[in-house]
């Protein structure tokens, strides 16, 4: 069964779903991380960013017309990727076409 998203819940459903968050965090109830959880935590701590090529990255400043940026943002959200990744893939495609 699919869970409702929080913004789709009624006030009562939301209160019931978040009731556990009202309790104080008790260290005695915690446990050591499993191997899978430890690996997931390592990936989260590592953070986002970087490149697939392993050459690092450089942040640049580019001026872009607001309407075009809005279209880029919409397309990136639709594809569920970052704007940075979308722009990089578009530049790579243009460079490949040029060669």
C-alpha positions in Angstrom: 0.0 0.0 0.0 1.3 3.4 -0.9 1.8 5.9 1.9 0.3 9.3 1.6 2.6 12.2 1.3 2.7 14.6 4.3 1.1 17.5 2.4 -1.8 15.2 1.3 -2.6 14.2 4.9 -5.3 15.6 7.1 -4.3 17.2 10.4 -5.2 14.1 12.3 -3.3 11.8 9.9 -0.3 14.1 10.1 -0.4 14.2 13.9 -0.6 10.4 14.0 2.3 9.9 11.5 4.6 12.3 13.3 3.7 11.3 16.9 7.1 9.5 17.4 8.9 12.8 16.7 7.3 14.3 19.8 9.2 11.9 22.0 12.7 12.9 23.3 15.6 11.1 21.7 16.8 8.4 24.1 20.2 7.1 23.5 19.3 3.8 25.3 16.9 3.0 22.5 19.6 3.3 19.8 21.7 0.5 18.4 24.9 0.3 16.4 24.5 0.7 12.6 24.3 -2.3 10.4 26.8 -2.8 7.6 24.3 -1.5 5.1 23.4 1.5 7.3 27.1 2.3 7.8 27.7 2.3 4.1 24.7 4.5 3.5 25.9 6.9 6.2 29.4 7.0 4.6 27.8 8.0 1.3 25.7 10.7 2.9 28.7 12.1 4.7 30.7 12.1 1.5 28.2 14.5 0.1 27.1 15.3 -3.4 29.1 16.8 -6.2 32.2 15.7 -8.1 32.3 14.2 -11.5 32.1 10.8 -13.1 35.4 11.3 -14.8 37.4 11.7 -11.6 39.0 14.9 -12.8 37.5 17.1 -10.1 35.3 20.1 -10.9 35.6 23.8 -11.0 32.8 26.2 -10.0 32.2 28.9 -12.5 29.9 31.9 -12.8 27.8 32.1 -15.9 25.2 34.8 -16.7 22.1 33.3 -18.2 18.8 34.9 -19.1 16.1 34.3 -16.4 13.6 32.7 -18.8 16.2 30.3 -20.1 17.3 29.4 -16.6 13.7 28.7 -15.6 13.4 26.3 -18.6 16.6 24.6 -17.6 15.4 24.2 -14.0 12.1 22.8 -15.2 13.8 20.2 -17.5 16.3 19.2 -14.8 13.4 18.7 -12.3 11.5 16.6 -14.9 14.6 14.4 -15.5 15.3 14.4 -11.7 18.9 15.6 -12.1 20.7 18.7 -10.9 20.9 21.8 -13.1 24.6 21.4 -13.0 24.4 17.8 -14.4 21.9 18.8 -17.0 24.1 21.7 -18.2 27.2 19.5 -18.2 25.5 16.8 -20.3 24.2 19.5 -22.8 27.7 21.0 -23.2 29.2 17.5 -23.7 26.6 16.7 -26.4 27.4 20.0 -28.1 31.1 19.3 -28.0 30.6 15.8 -29.3 28.6 17.1 -32.2 31.3 19.7 -32.9 34.0 17.0 -33.2 
